[in-house]
Amino acid sequence: MKKIYSVFTGTGSYVPTKQIKNDFFHSNEFYDLTGKKLDTPNEEITRKFEEITTIAERRYAEDDQVTSDLALIASNKAIESAGIDKEELDYIIFAHNFGETRVDDIQIDVLPTMAARLKQKLGIRNPSAIAYDVLFGCPGWVQAVIQADYYIKSGDAKKILVVGADVLSRISDPHDRDSMIYADGAGAAIMEARESETPIGILGHNSRSDALDYAKMLYMGYSYEPGLAKKKVHFLKMNGRRLYQYALSNVPNAIKAGLDKLNLNITDISKVLIHQANGKMDDAILKRLFELYNINEVPEYIMPMTISWLGNSSVATVPTLLDMIIRDTMDDHQLESGDIIVLASVGAGMNINNVVYKLP
């Protein structure tokens, strides 16, 4: 008997052209959370930062680009690769966290919604193409995919654009060492309904939100630099150490729970596409995941990584990874029909999710 499944039929991404290497931050003045200027030389700060995160460079949007511009480029690529008429879209789901951040105004702008702006920029006239936003931290794009899957499997939709974009470089405190983690980017995918007698596409998913104990690991706060703090401008702040421990303790179990729902083993998985938050952290998460299956040796090439040269672009990291692999632009990482992959993310200090997907 045939069932309806959700399948990625097109992907697209946009990697900004402005390359920001770690020496870019050598002229910054860094302060701690008490407002005290750090005595450590910036060269040593950036060296230790790269050791901990593996980030050597990241990408920033050009000054004349806003978040929806990045999303537009990624979305057009996804629509083109899927070969669909954009007027046939039933939903446009836009995952982001900070709206339309600009160079000259770092106030968060979400009115109109980002999805509405994107729909307008795409030139879509169809009023039945419902456009709305998802704010779920870095796991937002994966969560949007989960929502799209429900629409498709219910029969409510046949074609959905799911896009994730953020410009974090404009909401991060230049006087906070954590600002070096953040990057800009966009990724998108077209999801379509496909009938099949055997399971294909999205096989299942799993999510969790630990808000009671971990809601404030990421928050908006004043600059660490006392003079800028007096201006009462809000920047993205992070309790990095606690977030690291939370992710390490909970992401492996969450991924395993998602596989357990489907009676799958980690050995059935060809690739784990995980949110590019911190290179060393992602390595540790993968190691713990395999240890849950009593496997001490992690297979080579199972976890593609872009963080060393793209940084952490929040909701854009997972769809960008997926697009790069599908377009065969990542060495040693290819996908074939029948491969089962996991798309996983953690962020906002408290949210974790994953999707298990079988390539048609």
Contacts in CASP RR format, 6 or more apart in sequence:
PFRMAT RR
TARGET T0000
AUTHOR 0000-0000-0000
METHOD contacts of the structure
MODEL  1
MKKIYSVFTGTGSYVPTKQIKNDFFHSNEFYDLTGKKLDTPNEEITRKFE
EITTIAERRYAEDDQVTSDLALIASNKAIESAGIDKEELDYIIFAHNFGE
TRVDDIQIDVLPTMAARLKQKLGIRNPSAIAYDVLFGCPGWVQAVIQADY
YIKSGDAKKILVVGADVLSRISDPHDRDSMIYADGAGAAIMEARESETPI
GILGHNSRSDALDYAKMLYMGYSYEPGLAKKKVHFLKMNGRRLYQYALSN
VPNAIKAGLDKLNLNITDISKVLIHQANGKMDDAILKRLFELYNINEVPE
YIMPMTISWLGNSSVATVPTLLDMIIRDTMDDHQLESGDIIVLASVGAGM
NINNVVYKLP
1 197 0 8 1.000
2 195 0 8 1.000
2 196 0 8 1.000
2 197 0 8 1.000
3 195 0 8 1.000
3 196 0 8 1.000
3 197 0 8 1.000
3 199 0 8 1.000
4 152 0 8 1.000
4 153 0 8 1.000
4 155 0 8 1.000
4 193 0 8 1.000
4 194 0 8 1.000
4 195 0 8 1.000
5 152 0 8 1.000
5 153 0 8 1.000
5 193 0 8 1.000
5 194 0 8 1.000
5 195 0 8 1.000
5 196 0 8 1.000
5 199 0 8 1.000
5 200 0 8 1.000
5 201 0 8 1.000
5 202 0 8 1.000
6 148 0 8 1.000
6 149 0 8 1.000
6 152 0 8 1.000
6 153 0 8 1.000
6 191 0 8 1.000
6 192 0 8 1.000
6 193 0 8 1.000
6 194 0 8 1.000
6 201 0 8 1.000
6 202 0 8 1.000
7 191 0 8 1.000
7 192 0 8 1.000
7 193 0 8 1.000
7 194 0 8 1.000
7 200 0 8 1.000
7 201 0 8 1.000
7 202 0 8 1.000
7 360 0 8 1.000
8 189 0 8 1.000
8 190 0 8 1.000
8 191 0 8 1.000
8 201 0 8 1.000
8 322 0 8 1.000
8 326 0 8 1.000
8 357 0 8 1.000
9 81 0 8 1.000
9 82 0 8 1.000
9 83 0 8 1.000
9 84 0 8 1.000
9 190 0 8 1.000
9 191 0 8 1.000
9 192 0 8 1.000
10 78 0 8 1.000
10 79 0 8 1.000
10 81 0 8 1.000
10 82 0 8 1.000
10 83 0 8 1.000
10 189 0 8 1.000
10 190 0 8 1.000
10 326 0 8 1.000
11 77 0 8 1.000
11 78 0 8 1.000
11 81 0 8 1.000
11 187 0 8 1.000
11 188 0 8 1.000
11 189 0 8 1.000
11 190 0 8 1.000
11 319 0 8 1.000
11 322 0 8 1.000
11 323 0 8 1.000
11 326 0 8 1.000
11 327 0 8 1.000
12 74 0 8 1.000
12 75 0 8 1.000
12 77 0 8 1.000
12 78 0 8 1.000
12 81 0 8 1.000
12 187 0 8 1.000
12 188 0 8 1.000
12 189 0 8 1.000
12 319 0 8 1.000
12 323 0 8 1.000
13 74 0 8 1.000
13 77 0 8 1.000
13 185 0 8 1.000
13 186 0 8 1.000
13 187 0 8 1.000
13 188 0 8 1.000
13 316 0 8 1.000
13 319 0 8 1.000
13 320 0 8 1.000
13 323 0 8 1.000
13 324 0 8 1.000
14 70 0 8 1.000
14 71 0 8 1.000
14 73 0 8 1.000
14 74 0 8 1.000
14 77 0 8 1.000
14 165 0 8 1.000
14 185 0 8 1.000
14 186 0 8 1.000
14 187 0 8 1.000
15 59 0 8 1.000
15 185 0 8 1.000
15 310 0 8 1.000
15 320 0 8 1.000
16 59 0 8 1.000
16 60 0 8 1.000
16 61 0 8 1.000
16 62 0 8 1.000
16 65 0 8 1.000
16 70 0 8 1.000
16 184 0 8 1.000
16 185 0 8 1.000
17 59 0 8 1.000
17 62 0 8 1.000
18 59 0 8 1.000
18 60 0 8 1.000
18 61 0 8 1.000
18 62 0 8 1.000
19 57 0 8 1.000
19 59 0 8 1.000
20 57 0 8 1.000
20 58 0 8 1.000
20 59 0 8 1.000
20 60 0 8 1.000
20 169 0 8 1.000
20 183 0 8 1.000
21 56 0 8 1.000
21 57 0 8 1.000
22 46 0 8 1.000
22 49 0 8 1.000
22 50 0 8 1.000
22 55 0 8 1.000
22 56 0 8 1.000
22 57 0 8 1.000
22 180 0 8 1.000
23 46 0 8 1.000
25 42 0 8 1.000
25 45 0 8 1.000
25 46 0 8 1.000
25 180 0 8 1.000
26 42 0 8 1.000
26 43 0 8 1.000
26 46 0 8 1.000
27 42 0 8 1.000
28 42 0 8 1.000
28 174 0 8 1.000
28 175 0 8 1.000
29 37 0 8 1.000
29 175 0 8 1.000
29 225 0 8 1.000
30 37 0 8 1.000
30 38 0 8 1.000
30 40 0 8 1.000
30 42 0 8 1.000
30 45 0 8 1.000
30 175 0 8 1.000
30 176 0 8 1.000
30 177 0 8 1.000
30 224 0 8 1.000
31 37 0 8 1.000
31 38 0 8 1.000
31 175 0 8 1.000
31 176 0 8 1.000
31 224 0 8 1.000
31 225 0 8 1.000
31 226 0 8 1.000
32 38 0 8 1.000
32 224 0 8 1.000
33 224 0 8 1.000
35 224 0 8 1.000
35 225 0 8 1.000
35 226 0 8 1.000
35 229 0 8 1.000
38 45 0 8 1.000
38 177 0 8 1.000
45 177 0 8 1.000
46 180 0 8 1.000
49 55 0 8 1.000
49 177 0 8 1.000
49 180 0 8 1.000
50 56 0 8 1.000
52 278 0 8 1.000
52 280 0 8 1.000
53 180 0 8 1.000
53 181 0 8 1.000
53 278 0 8 1.000
53 279 0 8 1.000
53 280 0 8 1.000
53 307 0 8 1.000
54 278 0 8 1.000
54 279 0 8 1.000
54 280 0 8 1.000
54 305 0 8 1.000
54 307 0 8 1.000
54 308 0 8 1.000
55 180 0 8 1.000
55 181 0 8 1.000
55 279 0 8 1.000
55 307 0 8 1.000
55 308 0 8 1.000
55 311 0 8 1.000
55 312 0 8 1.000
56 308 0 8 1.000
56 309 0 8 1.000
57 308 0 8 1.000
57 309 0 8 1.000
57 311 0 8 1.000
58 180 0 8 1.000
58 182 0 8 1.000
58 183 0 8 1.000
58 309 0 8 1.000
58 310 0 8 1.000
58 311 0 8 1.000
58 312 0 8 1.000
58 313 0 8 1.000
59 183 0 8 1.000
59 184 0 8 1.000
59 185 0 8 1.000
59 310 0 8 1.000
59 311 0 8 1.000
59 313 0 8 1.000
60 169 0 8 1.000
60 183 0 8 1.000
60 184 0 8 1.000
61 67 0 8 1.000
61 69 0 8 1.000
61 70 0 8 1.000
61 167 0 8 1.000
61 169 0 8 1.000
61 184 0 8 1.000
61 185 0 8 1.000
63 103 0 8 1.000
65 167 0 8 1.000
66 100 0 8 1.000
66 101 0 8 1.000
66 102 0 8 1.000
66 167 0 8 1.000
67 96 0 8 1.000
67 98 0 8 1.000
67 99 0 8 1.000
67 100 0 8 1.000
67 101 0 8 1.000
67 114 0 8 1.000
67 165 0 8 1.000
67 166 0 8 1.000
67 167 0 8 1.000
67 186 0 8 1.000
68 100 0 8 1.000
68 114 0 8 1.000
68 117 0 8 1.000
68 118 0 8 1.000
68 121 0 8 1.000
68 165 0 8 1.000
69 121 0 8 1.000
70 165 0 8 1.000
70 167 0 8 1.000
70 184 0 8 1.000
70 185 0 8 1.000
70 186 0 8 1.000
70 316 0 8 1.000
71 94 0 8 1.000
71 96 0 8 1.000
71 114 0 8 1.000
71 118 0 8 1.000
71 163 0 8 1.000
71 164 0 8 1.000
71 165 0 8 1.000
71 186 0 8 1.000
71 187 0 8 1.000
71 188 0 8 1.000
72 118 0 8 1.000
72 121 0 8 1.000
72 122 0 8 1.000
73 186 0 8 1.000
74 163 0 8 1.000
74 164 0 8 1.000
74 165 0 8 1.000
74 185 0 8 1.000
74 186 0 8 1.000
74 187 0 8 1.000
74 188 0 8 1.000
74 316 0 8 1.000
74 319 0 8 1.000
74 323 0 8 1.000
75 118 0 8 1.000
75 122 0 8 1.000
75 161 0 8 1.000
75 163 0 8 1.000
75 186 0 8 1.000
75 188 0 8 1.000
76 122 0 8 1.000
77 188 0 8 1.000
77 323 0 8 1.000
78 161 0 8 1.000
78 163 0 8 1.000
78 187 0 8 1.000
78 188 0 8 1.000
78 189 0 8 1.000
78 190 0 8 1.000
78 323 0 8 1.000
79 86 0 8 1.000
79 122 0 8 1.000
79 161 0 8 1.000
79 190 0 8 1.000
81 190 0 8 1.000
82 190 0 8 1.000
82 192 0 8 1.000
84 159 0 8 1.000
84 190 0 8 1.000
84 192 0 8 1.000
86 122 0 8 1.000
86 123 0 8 1.000
86 124 0 8 1.000
86 161 0 8 1.000
87 124 0 8 1.000
87 125 0 8 1.000
87 126 0 8 1.000
87 129 0 8 1.000
88 126 0 8 1.000
88 158 0 8 1.000
88 159 0 8 1.000
89 124 0 8 1.000
89 126 0 8 1.000
89 129 0 8 1.000
89 159 0 8 1.000
89 160 0 8 1.000
89 161 0 8 1.000
90 128 0 8 1.000
90 129 0 8 1.000
90 130 0 8 1.000
90 151 0 8 1.000
90 156 0 8 1.000
90 157 0 8 1.000
90 158 0 8 1.000
90 159 0 8 1.000
90 160 0 8 1.000
91 129 0 8 1.000
91 130 0 8 1.000
91 131 0 8 1.000
91 132 0 8 1.000
91 148 0 8 1.000
91 151 0 8 1.000
91 157 0 8 1.000
91 160 0 8 1.000
91 161 0 8 1.000
92 115 0 8 1.000
92 118 0 8 1.000
92 119 0 8 1.000
92 122 0 8 1.000
92 124 0 8 1.000
92 129 0 8 1.000
92 130 0 8 1.000
92 131 0 8 1.000
92 132 0 8 1.000
92 160 0 8 1.000
92 161 0 8 1.000
92 163 0 8 1.000
93 115 0 8 1.000
93 131 0 8 1.000
93 132 0 8 1.000
93 133 0 8 1.000
93 134 0 8 1.000
93 144 0 8 1.000
93 147 0 8 1.000
93 148 0 8 1.000
93 160 0 8 1.000
93 161 0 8 1.000
93 162 0 8 1.000
93 163 0 8 1.000
94 113 0 8 1.000
94 114 0 8 1.000
94 115 0 8 1.000
94 118 0 8 1.000
94 131 0 8 1.000
94 132 0 8 1.000
94 133 0 8 1.000
94 134 0 8 1.000
94 144 0 8 1.000
94 163 0 8 1.000
94 164 0 8 1.000
94 165 0 8 1.000
95 133 0 8 1.000
95 134 0 8 1.000
95 135 0 8 1.000
95 136 0 8 1.000
95 140 0 8 1.000
95 141 0 8 1.000
95 143 0 8 1.000
95 144 0 8 1.000
95 162 0 8 1.000
95 163 0 8 1.000
95 164 0 8 1.000
95 165 0 8 1.000
95 315 0 8 1.000
96 114 0 8 1.000
96 133 0 8 1.000
96 134 0 8 1.000
96 135 0 8 1.000
96 164 0 8 1.000
96 165 0 8 1.000
96 166 0 8 1.000
96 314 0 8 1.000
96 315 0 8 1.000
97 135 0 8 1.000
97 137 0 8 1.000
97 138 0 8 1.000
97 166 0 8 1.000
97 314 0 8 1.000
97 315 0 8 1.000
97 348 0 8 1.000
98 108 0 8 1.000
98 166 0 8 1.000
98 167 0 8 1.000
98 168 0 8 1.000
98 170 0 8 1.000
98 171 0 8 1.000
98 236 0 8 1.000
99 108 0 8 1.000
99 109 0 8 1.000
99 110 0 8 1.000
99 114 0 8 1.000
99 166 0 8 1.000
100 109 0 8 1.000
100 110 0 8 1.000
100 114 0 8 1.000
100 117 0 8 1.000
101 108 0 8 1.000
101 109 0 8 1.000
101 167 0 8 1.000
101 170 0 8 1.000
101 171 0 8 1.000
102 109 0 8 1.000
102 170 0 8 1.000
103 170 0 8 1.000
106 170 0 8 1.000
106 171 0 8 1.000
106 233 0 8 1.000
108 171 0 8 1.000
110 133 0 8 1.000
113 131 0 8 1.000
113 132 0 8 1.000
113 133 0 8 1.000
114 133 0 8 1.000
114 165 0 8 1.000
115 131 0 8 1.000
115 132 0 8 1.000
115 133 0 8 1.000
116 131 0 8 1.000
118 131 0 8 1.000
118 163 0 8 1.000
119 129 0 8 1.000
119 131 0 8 1.000
134 140 0 8 1.000
134 143 0 8 1.000
134 144 0 8 1.000
134 147 0 8 1.000
136 143 0 8 1.000
136 144 0 8 1.000
136 348 0 8 1.000
136 351 0 8 1.000
136 353 0 8 1.000
137 218 0 8 1.000
137 314 0 8 1.000
137 315 0 8 1.000
137 347 0 8 1.000
137 348 0 8 1.000
137 349 0 8 1.000
137 351 0 8 1.000
138 275 0 8 1.000
138 277 0 8 1.000
138 312 0 8 1.000
138 314 0 8 1.000
138 315 0 8 1.000
138 317 0 8 1.000
138 345 0 8 1.000
138 346 0 8 1.000
138 347 0 8 1.000
138 348 0 8 1.000
138 351 0 8 1.000
139 207 0 8 1.000
139 275 0 8 1.000
139 315 0 8 1.000
139 345 0 8 1.000
139 346 0 8 1.000
139 347 0 8 1.000
139 348 0 8 1.000
139 351 0 8 1.000
139 352 0 8 1.000
139 353 0 8 1.000
140 164 0 8 1.000
140 315 0 8 1.000
140 345 0 8 1.000
140 351 0 8 1.000
140 353 0 8 1.000
141 162 0 8 1.000
141 163 0 8 1.000
141 164 0 8 1.000
141 187 0 8 1.000
141 315 0 8 1.000
141 316 0 8 1.000
141 318 0 8 1.000
141 319 0 8 1.000
141 345 0 8 1.000
142 275 0 8 1.000
142 318 0 8 1.000
142 343 0 8 1.000
142 344 0 8 1.000
142 345 0 8 1.000
142 353 0 8 1.000
142 354 0 8 1.000
142 355 0 8 1.000
143 207 0 8 1.000
143 351 0 8 1.000
143 353 0 8 1.000
144 162 0 8 1.000
144 163 0 8 1.000
144 164 0 8 1.000
145 162 0 8 1.000
145 189 0 8 1.000
145 191 0 8 1.000
145 202 0 8 1.000
145 205 0 8 1.000
145 343 0 8 1.000
145 355 0 8 1.000
146 205 0 8 1.000
146 207 0 8 1.000
146 353 0 8 1.000
146 355 0 8 1.000
148 157 0 8 1.000
148 160 0 8 1.000
148 162 0 8 1.000
148 191 0 8 1.000
149 191 0 8 1.000
149 202 0 8 1.000
149 204 0 8 1.000
149 205 0 8 1.000
149 355 0 8 1.000
151 157 0 8 1.000
151 160 0 8 1.000
152 158 0 8 1.000
152 160 0 8 1.000
152 191 0 8 1.000
152 192 0 8 1.000
152 193 0 8 1.000
155 193 0 8 1.000
157 193 0 8 1.000
158 192 0 8 1.000
158 193 0 8 1.000
159 190 0 8 1.000
159 191 0 8 1.000
159 192 0 8 1.000
159 193 0 8 1.000
160 190 0 8 1.000
160 191 0 8 1.000
160 192 0 8 1.000
161 188 0 8 1.000
161 189 0 8 1.000
161 190 0 8 1.000
162 188 0 8 1.000
162 189 0 8 1.000
162 190 0 8 1.000
162 191 0 8 1.000
162 319 0 8 1.000
163 186 0 8 1.000
163 187 0 8 1.000
163 188 0 8 1.000
163 189 0 8 1.000
163 319 0 8 1.000
164 186 0 8 1.000
164 187 0 8 1.000
164 188 0 8 1.000
164 315 0 8 1.000
164 316 0 8 1.000
164 319 0 8 1.000
165 185 0 8 1.000
165 186 0 8 1.000
165 187 0 8 1.000
165 315 0 8 1.000
165 316 0 8 1.000
166 184 0 8 1.000
166 185 0 8 1.000
166 313 0 8 1.000
166 314 0 8 1.000
166 315 0 8 1.000
166 316 0 8 1.000
167 184 0 8 1.000
167 185 0 8 1.000
168 182 0 8 1.000
168 183 0 8 1.000
168 184 0 8 1.000
168 236 0 8 1.000
168 312 0 8 1.000
168 313 0 8 1.000
168 314 0 8 1.000
169 182 0 8 1.000
169 183 0 8 1.000
169 184 0 8 1.000
171 234 0 8 1.000
171 235 0 8 1.000
171 236 0 8 1.000
172 178 0 8 1.000
172 179 0 8 1.000
172 182 0 8 1.000
172 235 0 8 1.000
172 236 0 8 1.000
173 179 0 8 1.000
173 223 0 8 1.000
173 224 0 8 1.000
173 225 0 8 1.000
173 228 0 8 1.000
173 235 0 8 1.000
173 236 0 8 1.000
173 237 0 8 1.000
174 223 0 8 1.000
175 223 0 8 1.000
175 224 0 8 1.000
175 225 0 8 1.000
175 228 0 8 1.000
176 223 0 8 1.000
176 224 0 8 1.000
176 235 0 8 1.000
176 237 0 8 1.000
178 237 0 8 1.000
178 238 0 8 1.000
178 240 0 8 1.000
179 235 0 8 1.000
181 238 0 8 1.000
181 277 0 8 1.000
181 278 0 8 1.000
181 311 0 8 1.000
181 312 0 8 1.000
182 236 0 8 1.000
182 311 0 8 1.000
182 312 0 8 1.000
182 313 0 8 1.000
182 314 0 8 1.000
183 310 0 8 1.000
183 311 0 8 1.000
183 312 0 8 1.000
183 313 0 8 1.000
184 313 0 8 1.000
184 316 0 8 1.000
185 313 0 8 1.000
185 316 0 8 1.000
185 320 0 8 1.000
186 313 0 8 1.000
186 316 0 8 1.000
186 320 0 8 1.000
187 316 0 8 1.000
187 319 0 8 1.000
187 320 0 8 1.000
187 323 0 8 1.000
188 319 0 8 1.000
188 323 0 8 1.000
189 319 0 8 1.000
189 322 0 8 1.000
189 323 0 8 1.000
194 200 0 8 1.000
194 201 0 8 1.000
194 360 0 8 1.000
196 360 0 8 1.000
199 358 0 8 1.000
200 358 0 8 1.000
200 359 0 8 1.000
200 360 0 8 1.000
201 357 0 8 1.000
201 358 0 8 1.000
201 359 0 8 1.000
201 360 0 8 1.000
202 355 0 8 1.000
202 356 0 8 1.000
202 357 0 8 1.000
203 262 0 8 1.000
203 264 0 8 1.000
203 340 0 8 1.000
203 356 0 8 1.000
203 357 0 8 1.000
203 358 0 8 1.000
204 258 0 8 1.000
204 261 0 8 1.000
204 262 0 8 1.000
204 355 0 8 1.000
204 356 0 8 1.000
205 258 0 8 1.000
205 353 0 8 1.000
205 354 0 8 1.000
205 355 0 8 1.000
205 356 0 8 1.000
206 254 0 8 1.000
206 255 0 8 1.000
206 257 0 8 1.000
206 258 0 8 1.000
206 261 0 8 1.000
206 353 0 8 1.000
206 354 0 8 1.000
207 254 0 8 1.000
207 351 0 8 1.000
207 352 0 8 1.000
207 353 0 8 1.000
207 354 0 8 1.000
208 250 0 8 1.000
208 254 0 8 1.000
208 351 0 8 1.000
208 352 0 8 1.000
208 353 0 8 1.000
209 350 0 8 1.000
209 351 0 8 1.000
209 352 0 8 1.000
210 246 0 8 1.000
210 250 0 8 1.000
210 350 0 8 1.000
210 351 0 8 1.000
210 352 0 8 1.000
211 350 0 8 1.000
213 350 0 8 1.000
214 242 0 8 1.000
214 246 0 8 1.000
214 349 0 8 1.000
214 350 0 8 1.000
215 349 0 8 1.000
215 350 0 8 1.000
216 239 0 8 1.000
217 238 0 8 1.000
217 239 0 8 1.000
217 240 0 8 1.000
217 242 0 8 1.000
217 243 0 8 1.000
217 246 0 8 1.000
217 349 0 8 1.000
217 350 0 8 1.000
218 236 0 8 1.000
218 237 0 8 1.000
218 238 0 8 1.000
218 239 0 8 1.000
218 243 0 8 1.000
218 347 0 8 1.000
218 348 0 8 1.000
218 349 0 8 1.000
219 237 0 8 1.000
220 234 0 8 1.000
220 235 0 8 1.000
220 236 0 8 1.000
220 237 0 8 1.000
221 234 0 8 1.000
221 235 0 8 1.000
221 237 0 8 1.000
222 228 0 8 1.000
222 229 0 8 1.000
222 232 0 8 1.000
222 233 0 8 1.000
222 234 0 8 1.000
222 235 0 8 1.000
223 229 0 8 1.000
223 231 0 8 1.000
223 233 0 8 1.000
223 235 0 8 1.000
243 347 0 8 1.000
243 349 0 8 1.000
244 278 0 8 1.000
244 281 0 8 1.000
246 346 0 8 1.000
246 349 0 8 1.000
246 350 0 8 1.000
247 277 0 8 1.000
247 281 0 8 1.000
247 285 0 8 1.000
247 346 0 8 1.000
247 347 0 8 1.000
247 352 0 8 1.000
248 281 0 8 1.000
248 284 0 8 1.000
248 285 0 8 1.000
248 288 0 8 1.000
250 346 0 8 1.000
250 352 0 8 1.000
251 274 0 8 1.000
251 285 0 8 1.000
251 289 0 8 1.000
251 344 0 8 1.000
251 346 0 8 1.000
251 352 0 8 1.000
252 285 0 8 1.000
252 288 0 8 1.000
252 289 0 8 1.000
252 291 0 8 1.000
252 292 0 8 1.000
253 292 0 8 1.000
254 344 0 8 1.000
254 352 0 8 1.000
254 353 0 8 1.000
254 354 0 8 1.000
255 272 0 8 1.000
255 289 0 8 1.000
255 342 0 8 1.000
255 344 0 8 1.000
255 354 0 8 1.000
256 266 0 8 1.000
256 289 0 8 1.000
256 292 0 8 1.000
256 293 0 8 1.000
258 354 0 8 1.000
258 356 0 8 1.000
259 265 0 8 1.000
259 266 0 8 1.000
259 268 0 8 1.000
259 269 0 8 1.000
259 342 0 8 1.000
259 356 0 8 1.000
262 356 0 8 1.000
264 340 0 8 1.000
264 356 0 8 1.000
265 293 0 8 1.000
266 289 0 8 1.000
266 290 0 8 1.000
266 292 0 8 1.000
266 293 0 8 1.000
266 295 0 8 1.000
267 293 0 8 1.000
267 295 0 8 1.000
268 340 0 8 1.000
269 302 0 8 1.000
269 340 0 8 1.000
269 341 0 8 1.000
269 342 0 8 1.000
270 302 0 8 1.000
270 335 0 8 1.000
270 339 0 8 1.000
270 340 0 8 1.000
270 341 0 8 1.000
271 302 0 8 1.000
271 303 0 8 1.000
271 304 0 8 1.000
271 325 0 8 1.000
271 333 0 8 1.000
271 335 0 8 1.000
271 339 0 8 1.000
271 341 0 8 1.000
271 342 0 8 1.000
272 286 0 8 1.000
272 289 0 8 1.000
272 302 0 8 1.000
272 303 0 8 1.000
272 341 0 8 1.000
272 342 0 8 1.000
272 344 0 8 1.000
273 303 0 8 1.000
273 304 0 8 1.000
273 318 0 8 1.000
273 321 0 8 1.000
273 322 0 8 1.000
273 325 0 8 1.000
273 341 0 8 1.000
273 342 0 8 1.000
273 343 0 8 1.000
273 344 0 8 1.000
274 282 0 8 1.000
274 285 0 8 1.000
274 286 0 8 1.000
274 303 0 8 1.000
274 318 0 8 1.000
274 342 0 8 1.000
274 344 0 8 1.000
274 345 0 8 1.000
275 282 0 8 1.000
275 317 0 8 1.000
275 318 0 8 1.000
275 344 0 8 1.000
275 345 0 8 1.000
275 346 0 8 1.000
275 347 0 8 1.000
276 282 0 8 1.000
276 305 0 8 1.000
276 306 0 8 1.000
276 307 0 8 1.000
276 310 0 8 1.000
276 311 0 8 1.000
276 312 0 8 1.000
276 313 0 8 1.000
276 317 0 8 1.000
276 321 0 8 1.000
277 307 0 8 1.000
277 312 0 8 1.000
277 317 0 8 1.000
277 346 0 8 1.000
277 347 0 8 1.000
278 307 0 8 1.000
278 312 0 8 1.000
279 305 0 8 1.000
279 307 0 8 1.000
279 308 0 8 1.000
282 303 0 8 1.000
282 305 0 8 1.000
282 307 0 8 1.000
283 303 0 8 1.000
286 298 0 8 1.000
286 302 0 8 1.000
286 303 0 8 1.000
287 298 0 8 1.000
290 296 0 8 1.000
290 297 0 8 1.000
290 298 0 8 1.000
301 332 0 8 1.000
301 333 0 8 1.000
304 321 0 8 1.000
304 324 0 8 1.000
304 325 0 8 1.000
304 330 0 8 1.000
304 333 0 8 1.000
306 317 0 8 1.000
306 320 0 8 1.000
306 321 0 8 1.000
306 324 0 8 1.000
306 330 0 8 1.000
307 317 0 8 1.000
310 317 0 8 1.000
310 320 0 8 1.000
313 320 0 8 1.000
317 345 0 8 1.000
318 343 0 8 1.000
318 344 0 8 1.000
318 345 0 8 1.000
322 343 0 8 1.000
324 330 0 8 1.000
324 333 0 8 1.000
325 333 0 8 1.000
325 334 0 8 1.000
325 335 0 8 1.000
326 335 0 8 1.000
328 334 0 8 1.000
335 341 0 8 1.000
335 359 0 8 1.000
336 359 0 8 1.000
337 359 0 8 1.000
337 360 0 8 1.000
338 358 0 8 1.000
338 359 0 8 1.000
338 360 0 8 1.000
339 358 0 8 1.000
339 359 0 8 1.000
340 356 0 8 1.000
340 357 0 8 1.000
340 358 0 8 1.000
340 359 0 8 1.000
341 356 0 8 1.000
341 357 0 8 1.000
341 358 0 8 1.000
341 359 0 8 1.000
342 354 0 8 1.000
342 355 0 8 1.000
342 356 0 8 1.000
342 357 0 8 1.000
343 354 0 8 1.000
343 355 0 8 1.000
343 357 0 8 1.000
344 352 0 8 1.000
344 353 0 8 1.000
344 354 0 8 1.000
344 355 0 8 1.000
345 351 0 8 1.000
345 352 0 8 1.000
345 353 0 8 1.000
345 354 0 8 1.000
346 352 0 8 1.000
END
